[in-house]
Amino acid sequence: MNFNPLHDRVLVKRVDQEAKTSGGIIIPDTAQEKPMEGEVIAVGAGVRDDQGKLQKLDVTVGDRVLFGKWSGTEIKLDGQDLMIMKESDILGILTGKSAIKPAAKTAPKSAPKSAPKKK
């Protein structure tokens, strides 16, 4: 089924994150958060400004984007879980091949030990 978003809306498919931590621990599906990264599947024509000119969108089909945790509306289209959101809900376009990984929680660093004094 073909779907064309209207105006400044964008159709996004979430990109699955790794289910394994850097330490090798496998995270079950129920404990994983929804990814905040996706691939743009379709874009609308744009939005009209005050003079009636069509302003094209900054994102294009195939872009990898980062969006807010609660952005957009989730839909199911042809058995795929997709999201429709406004371009303004997109935080940025990712470039390069590496995906953004969530920040790891780290323990606070202790003060460095001083070297023994020489006599």
ABEGO torsion letter per residue (X at the ends): XBBBBBEABBBBBBBBBBABBAAGBBBBAAABBBBABBBBABBBAEBBBAAGBBBBBABBBGBBBBBBAABEBBBBBGGBBBBBBBAAABABBBBEABBBBBBBBBBBBBBBBBBBBBX
